[in-house]
Amino acid sequence: MTGAEGAPSIPRGPLAFILLTVLMDVIGFGLIVPVLPTLVSELGHVGLSDAAGIGGWIIMSYALAQFIFSPVLGGLSDAYGRRPVLLISMGGFAVNMLITAFAPVLWLLFVGRILAGITGASIATANAYIADITPPQRRAQTFGLLGVAFGLGFALGPAIGGLIGALDPRWPFLVAAAMAGCNMLMGIFLLPESLPPERRRPFDWRRANLVGSLRQLGRLGGKLRRLALVYFLWMLALQSLHGIWSYIAAYRYGWTPFGIGLSLTFVGVLAILVNGLFVRRSVKWLGEWRTALLGIAGGTLAYIVYFFADRPELAYAGLTIGAIGGLTVPALQALMTENAPPNAQGELQGALATLSSLTIILGPLLFARVFTHFSGEDAAVHAPGMPFLLSVLLASAALLLLLWNRPGRERLAE
């Protein structure tokens, strides 16, 4: 059976459930973003500038756990299927949210984040699930649908979290826990397995660790190694937004959780438009490589605007330009999945999750440190936008590497 363009069709039921799973996960995460600075300040008895540093350590604890366990879960999904890993991830997220909701002391926030990192394989395994059920020529488009789910989640989550958090900063965590629990129950009854037994491979501890996973990624070819480095640099640059946007926005513009949530809702709406309307068209007209190039170029320009954005209207201008960056990840993922065999898609996504987790380990601490240094009372130079200048350098390096890795050199795309 083929689709309208001659490519094999994609099972709509499983794809819809995976998109719903990602949507609910992102909504659950987005719910807590506007209130996390308030909760850290409350439990840590510190101001926003110092809370940003603590928040960086909290995010790092999540990323470190995911950094260690993502290759394990990726290997398990290649050996035993995607379904059980996804269900365990959903349950772990619900437990984490409950721990955080009732945390009376700061260290329990770290416990909750570590647990979420250990079980946080839903996105990586969802990517592997999509690679299982999607023909190669339609993967960029389908990964773009994941971007739509991300965008819709970030449009709804922070807005709802900001409204609920204005009443009590702990209530969004309870709502997120309930959503994850419902998602797991639906998955038990509705989610089929995507990886048939004949395409599985035995679990191997030598490959299911961060060193073995990255080594195996290297064995898959020089093209894949270089694309993975582009992915790493791009994701590290993104951490100036993902890691400490709430703190910078609250400090620079005096925004409340509602204002922060509104800005993230705006980001989500733009992500829906870019991933839903432009990824497929861009890949069709330009190809995966040029689409990724366009996305990184747009993101780099946005970071320049953020650096100078001392007024809210400039911040929104940067967010608008930065929406072009949403083209990058679907195009890169499509290029990389084409260079990995069918029985290693989970391993590939686990390796990418490891790289992404490494950026979350390094990024928030690095950017929070830069922000604190240039915004604190003892700052020699007052420049709270300095983290975005570092992102300009990282994104520019990714852009140059991708330019050097053009299709004419390595035939990465038609």
Secondary structure, 3 states (H helix, E strand, C coil): CECCCCCECCCHHHHHHHHHHHHHHHHHHHHHCCCHHHHHHHHHCCCHHHHHHHHHHHHHHHHHHHHHHHHHHHHHHHHHCHHHHHHHHHHHHHHHHHHHHCCCCCHHHHHHHHHHHHHCCHHHHHHHHHHHHCCHHHHHHHHHHHHHHHHHHHHHHHHHHHHHHHHCCCHHHHHHHHHHHHHHHHHHHHCCCCCCHHHCCCCCCCCCCHHHHHHHHHHCCHHHHHHHHHHHHHHHHHHHHHCCHHHHHHHHHCCCHHHHHHHHHHHHHHHHHHHHHHHHHHHHHHHHHHHHHHHHHHHHHHHHHHHHCCCHHHHHHHHHHHHHHHHHHHHHHHHHHHCCCHHHHHHHHHHHHHHHHHHHHHHHHHHHHHHHHHHCCCCCCCCCCHHHHHHHHHHHHHHHHHHHCCHHHHCCCC
